[in-house]
């Protein structure tokens, strides 16, 4: 997978330098070995098991997970489905636009998460902040 990502990055860089749209070959390489799908537009009534059931008609599902809010436990409206084979994942792309619990779902290949830690938090030094001396100016 890392090899495919490197090739994809090289092709993306070369495409951006020539200012052309990405080629179909780039899209093929990007998803060549992907067996994990992103499922968007899920209704709040869909849970892990119903997601698995809906997508198991296309092949052996190794994992089906609806992403939930960590504070409320409520679905965030998207999830991921992983298959044992790339062929099964490719055939499951046919679910894109189909209804699942009354809502049309978006199905696409899942992108790898960036390896760098995500930013967040706040605070820290700000040169314009009030540094605690009397008048509140700079």
PEGICOR-V330464 format. One record per backbone hydrogen bond with DSSP energy under -0.5 kcal/mol. NH is the residue of the N-H (numbers start at 1). CO is the residue of the C=O. E is the energy in kcal/mol with one decimal. If there is no record, write none. Layout:
nh=<NH	NH>
co=<CO	CO>
e=<E	E>
This chain:
nh=<5	6	7	8	9	10	11	12	13	14	15	16	17	18	20	27	28	29	30	31	32	32	34	35	37	38	39	40	40	41	42	46	51	52	53	54	55	56	58	59	61	62	62	63	65	67	67	69	73	76	79	80	81	82	83	84	89	90	91	92	93	93	94	95	96	97	98	100	103	105	106	108	110	129	131	136>
co=<1	2	3	4	5	6	7	8	9	10	11	12	13	14	15	23	24	25	26	27	28	29	31	33	81	108	79	38	106	77	77	43	47	48	49	50	51	52	55	56	59	60	82	82	80	65	78	74	69	67	39	65	37	63	35	60	85	86	87	88	89	90	91	92	93	105	95	103	100	98	40	38	36	126	129	133>
e=<-2.3	-2.3	-2.3	-2.7	-2.6	-2.4	-2.6	-2.5	-2.4	-2.3	-2.3	-2.3	-1.8	-1.3	-1.8	-1.7	-2.3	-2.7	-2.4	-1.4	-0.5	-0.7	-1.5	-0.5	-3.2	-3.5	-2.9	-0.5	-3.0	-0.8	-2.4	-1.7	-2.2	-2.4	-2.7	-2.1	-1.7	-1.5	-1.4	-0.9	-0.6	-0.5	-2.5	-1.3	-2.7	-0.5	-2.3	-3.1	-2.2	-3.0	-2.5	-2.4	-1.9	-3.1	-2.6	-1.8	-1.5	-2.6	-2.2	-1.8	-0.7	-0.9	-1.5	-2.1	-1.7	-3.7	-2.5	-2.5	-1.0	-2.5	-2.5	-2.1	-2.5	-2.0	-0.6	-0.8>
